[in-house]
């Protein structure tokens, strides 16, 4: 690969714990953004963990992105090893009695064999969570912090061999911010992408002081801070004042993927929810309203579901269907053929769930369940005429669902809505990537905003 780059291009080192084959929202975010940076002519290398195995359905990365995979730590390393063994066994079983395929085809087939997985539950999941919670009493910011030692070693090597112009830290976990601070104190430009503030409502009490100190250091020392919501930007400004520029760069949808017309209308109205069930997302009223409303079915694509959801599906499989884990490509395809997409509001009304932006790009109407007048997602739904909002109460939801079923039966479900992509174009990954590329290109070569630090690199890191 040539080291000669266009004058405006940068050598970018992305530090991302969450990166393919992880299917998490933060992994998808930086899969798309690193793709866009590469398409804009920047040279991108990624420091991440060796998660083990493969995950089908993720976006294809450009060939010129170099990925450095490192040991994730003892616990996650064991999980990665088991994942690799399971995949090898699946490949062996799939190839039994057939002609040997190329290693590329075999890996693809093996991955697809494990693509559709049921939602997690049962004693194995509970034991795994117990062990993780035990480890997290001693590892900052959580179990993922066990990656720090191997990541630090590789980072030092890459700073010497790759010589990046800019380092980007993809948070979470906060480990990536600790590593970003190390690079910044060696005189390298640093962009900190904060999916959430470091000191968040869910931060354990034992780590709150350290989280606050790290967050302050990020805002003081980063050359640029990215957040996904205006509420996060305001919170950081209130806590730390104006130091680094803070830009809202939301989650997005793949606008390079061709749009597709909706499928044939079924007699039953199909609702779809794709995403996680965090403790702050209510689902009880939705379940009650769905079961009380004839003519519709709720489809749920989630890797972990609450017990009440599992029990409701077991008792009413024709009304509540669990799809389990869906590869990203499959989830997007489901979104584009559903009749109505369901979005559950976050506890912080100014935070917009990442899947919501995929919903915006699907061309299908959204039913947003939220109760706060300051709800950012609700405002987007109403201002862009992308669907409807409803309080998370059984009676209000029943009335809304009955009305939608009637409209669906009449063939007028989407009348009055504006579902084309042009009205949400700024949330496409190509548009978001272009904004990020401009931030990089605004960094003048060889000139640092604040100069090098005398502080020891590991002062806050550990």
N, C-alpha and C positions, 0 to 999 in steps of 0.2 A: 504494500500500500504506500502510495506516495505521501511524503510529509509536507509537500508544497500545497498550501491551502490558499484560497482566494483571500484578498486583504481583509475583508470583513468577517471571514470565518474564524471560528475558535476551536481550540482543542478542549473538549468538555469531558470532565470526569463526573459521572453520575454515581453517587453512593445511594443504593436503594436495596434495603433488606427485602422489600416486596417487589419482585420482578419475575417474569416468567421463569419457571412454570407455575408460580403462584397465580391463582385466578382472582386475587383480592381486588377491591376497587382501586387501592393505591398502586398495585401492580399494573392494572389496566391503564391508569392515568399516565404512568411513566413509560409504558409500552408505546402508547400513542404519541406522547410528547417527545420521546427520544426518536421515534420514527420521523416526526415532523422536523426536528432539529437536523437530522441526517439529510432529509430532503432539501433543507435550506443550505446545505453545503458544509455544515459543521461536522467535525470529526468527533464521534462519541465513543467513549469506553465506559463500561459499567462495572462497578464493584458491588457484588451481591453474594448471597449465600448459595451453597450447594444444597438445594432443597430435595434433590433426588427425584428420579423419574421424569415423566412428561405429563403435560396437561393439554388435551386437544382443544381446538376451537379458539385459541388465542390469536390476536392479530399477528400477521407475519412481520418480522423485523427485517430491515434492510441488511444485506450481507456485510456492509462496511461497519456495522456496530460490533465492537469487540466486547465480550462478556468475560469477566474474571470471577469465577465461582470459588468460594472459600468455605472452610469448615464452619458450620453454623454453631458449634458447641456440642457438649456431650449429649444433652437430651434431644435436641433437634437433629443432631447427627445420627443418633440411633433411629429416629423416625425416618430420616432420609435413607438410611441403609435398608430398613425394612421395606420402604417404598420401592427401592430399586430391586430388591429380591422379589417382591410381588409382581412387579412388571416383567421381570425376566421369566418368572414362572408362567405368567399369562402368555408371553411370547412363545415359550416352549410348548405350551398346550395348544396355542393357536396354530403352530407350525407342525404339529404332530400329524404324520401321514401325508403332508404336502411337500412340494418342492421347496428348497431353500430360497427365500426371498432376499433381496438386498437389505442391508442393515437399515437403510432409510425407510424402506417400505415396511420392514418388520417393526421398527419403532413406531411408525404411524399406526399400524394395525393394532399393536399392543396397547397404544394409548387409547384408541377408539374402543377397544374392548373394555376399558375401565372408565369410559366417558360418563355414562349414565349411572349415577350412584344414588341409592336411596338416602333420604335425610337421616342424619346421625341420631343416635339415641342409644339407650341401653347401658349395661354396666361397663362396657369397655370405654365408652365416651366419658362416663362418670369417673372412672379410675384415672383416665388420662387428665381430666380437668383437676382432680385432686392432687396429682403429682405436680402439675404445672403450678397450681396455687401454692404448693409447699415450696417449690424452687423460688417463686417470685417474692418470698419473704426476704431473700438474701441477694437477689440479682436486680439491678436497676436497668431500665425502668420496669421491666417485667422479664419473663423467661427469655425473650429475644435478645436481652442484653448479654447473654453468654457468648454471642458472636463477637463481642468487642475485641478480644485479644487477637483472634486470627484476622479480623478486619483491619485492625491497626497495623499489624505486620505487613499485610498486603498493601495498605494505603501508603506506607512509607516507601515501599518498593515502587509503586506506581508514580508517586510524586517525582521520583528520580528518573524512571525510565520513560514515562509518558509525557511528563512535564506539561500538565494541563494549564490552559489559560484561565479556566473557570471550573470550580467544583460546585456541584449541586447536591444538596442533601435532601432526600425524600423521606420525610417524617410521616408516619411512625415506622419503627420505634425511635425514641430519643437517642439511641446509639448512633444513628446517622448524623445527628447534630453534633454529638461529641467529636465524631471524626471530622466533620466539616470545620469545627473550631480549630482542630489541629492543623488542617490545611491552611486556614485563613491566617493563623499565627506564623505560618511559614511564608507569608506574603502573597498568597494566591487569592484571586477574586473568589467570592463565595456567595452563592444564592441558597437560601434556606427555604424549602417548600414545607410549610406547616399545614398538614392536613387538619390538625386540631392544635390549639395552644398546648405547650408542654405541660403547663399546670391547668388541668382540666377537671371538671366536676368528678370524674371517675378516678382521678389519681389517688392511690392509697395514701392514707395519712402519713405513713412512714417515709414516703418519697416526696411529699409536698414541698418541703423546704429545698431539697435538691432540685426538684423540677422548676421551682420559681427562680432559683439561681441560674440554671441552665437557660431558661427562657429569656431572662434579662441579658445574659451574655450573647445569645443569638441576636436579639434586637440591637444591642450595642455594637456588635462586631461584624455582622453580615453586611455585605454590600447591597443586597436586595433580599427582601422577604416576600414570599408568595403565600397567600391564603386562599381558601376556596369560597369564603363568604364574607360579606361586608361586616357582619357581626364580629367575626374573628379579627378583622382589621381594626375596628373600633376598640375592641377589648385590649389589643396589644398597644394601641396608642394611649389608652387610659392608664395602662399599667406602667409603660416605659417611656412615654413621650415620643418625640420624633427623632429618630436616629437613622436607621436604614429606611429607604423607601419601601413601602408596603403596597403590593399590588394584589388585587383580587383576580385570581385566575381560576375560574370555576372548573368543575368536572365537565365532561362533554359527551358528544356522541360521534360516531364514525361517519363523517360526511363524505369520505372518499368511497364508502360502500354505496352502491346504487340503491336508490329507494325502490320499494316494491309495493305494488297495489295490494290492498287487503284481500284476503281469501274470500271464498264464497260464504255468504251469510248462512249460519245454521239456525235451526229453530230455537235451540237453547242459546241464550246470551252467555258468552264466555268471558268471565273476569280473570285477570291474571295479576298476580303479585310476584315480583322477582326481587329478592334482596334478603337482608338479615332481619331477625326478630330480636332487636336489642330490648333490654328491660324497659327502656323508656318509650317503646313503641307499643301502643295498645292494639290488641287484636280481638278482644272478647266481644265488643259490640259488633264488629264486622261479622264474626262467626254467627252470632245470634240473628243478625239481619239477613244473612245469606240463607240460613236454614228456614227462615220465616217467609222467604220470597220465592214463589214458584217461578220456573222459567229461566233459571240461570244456574251457572256452576262457577265456583271459585277454584282456580288452578293456582298452586303455590310452588314456586321453584326456589328452594332454599336448602342449604346444606344442613342446617340445624333448625328444628322447629320446636316451639314450646309444647309441653305435654298436652295442654288443652287443645291445641291444633291437631296433634296426632290422634287424640281420642275422638275429636269431632269427625275426622276423616274416616277413622275405623268404623264409626257408627253410621256415617252417611257418605259412603264412597262415591255415590253418584252425584253428590252436591259439592263435596270438597275433595279435590284430587291433588295429592302430593306428587310432584314431579321430581323431587330430590334435587341433587346437584345437576345443573345443566352446563355444559361447556358454553363459553361466552358466545360463540357463533350461534349455537342453538337457542340460547336465551334471547338474543336479539331477534332471531327468526320468530320465536313465539310472541315476542312483543309486537311484531309487525302484523301478525294475523289475529291477535286477540280483538274482541269487540270493545272492551274497556280495560284500561290499565289502572290498577289500584296503587295508590301511594299513601303510606302511613307517615304522618308528620313526626319530626324529631322533637325531643323535649325542648331544645332551644329553637324557637320559631324562626329565627333568622338563619338557621343552618338548613341547607337543602340536601337531601340524600343524593348520593352519587348516581344511583339508578334513575333518579328523576330526569336527569339530562338525557339518558338513553331513551326514556319515555318520550321526551320532547322530539327526538329525532326519528321516532318510530312512525309518525303520521297517524297514530291512533289516539282517541280521546282518553283523558286522564280523569279519574275520580280521586280527588285528593281529600284525605280525611284529616282534618285539623280544626282547632277551635279558637285559634288566636288571631286577632285582627292584624298583628304584625308578622304573620307567617309569610316568609319570603316565597316559598313554593306556591302557596295559595295565590299570592299576588301575580306570579308568573302565569298560573293557570287562567286567571281571570283577565289580566291585561292582554295576554296573547290569544285569548279565546281558544284554549287547548282542552277545555273540558269543564268540570264542575267541582265545587268544594262542598263538603258536608261535615257537620259536627260528628264527633265519635260517640254518638248515642244511638242506642238500638232503634228507638222510635223514628228519629230523623233519618237514619240510614235505611230503615224499611221503606219509608215514604220515597226516598230518593231512588232506591233500587227498583221499586214497583214502577215508578215513572220511567226509568230507563228501559225496563223490560217492555213496557208498552211502546215506547219509541222504536225500540229494536224490532218489535213485531210489525210495526207499521213501515219499517224501512227508512225512518227519518232520524235515526240516532245521532248522526253527525251534522244535521242541519243547524246553521247558525254558528258553527265552529270554524276555526281557521287552522287547518292541520298541515299546511304545506311547510316545507323546510325553510323557505325564505324568511319567514317571520321569526325563526330562532337560529338563523345562520351564525350568529356570533358565538353560539355554544358548540359549533362543530370543532372537532379536534384540529382541523387544518387552520381555522381562524385562531384558535387558542395557541397553537404551535407558532403561528406567525407572530403573535404578540410576544411570546417568550423569546423567539429568535431576535426580535428588535431589542429586547432588554440586553441580550448577550452582545449584540452588535454595537450598542451604545457604550459598552466598556471600552475605553481607549486602550490600545495595546501598551503593555509595559508600564502603565500608570495606575497606581493604587490610590484609592480614595483616602485611606487612613494610614497607610504604611504598615510595616511589620510591627508585631507586638513583642514586648520583652517578657510577657507572661509565659510561664512554662506551659507547653502544649497540653500536659495532662492535668493541669491544676483543677479544671472543672470536669474534665472527662471522667476522672475517677474520684 
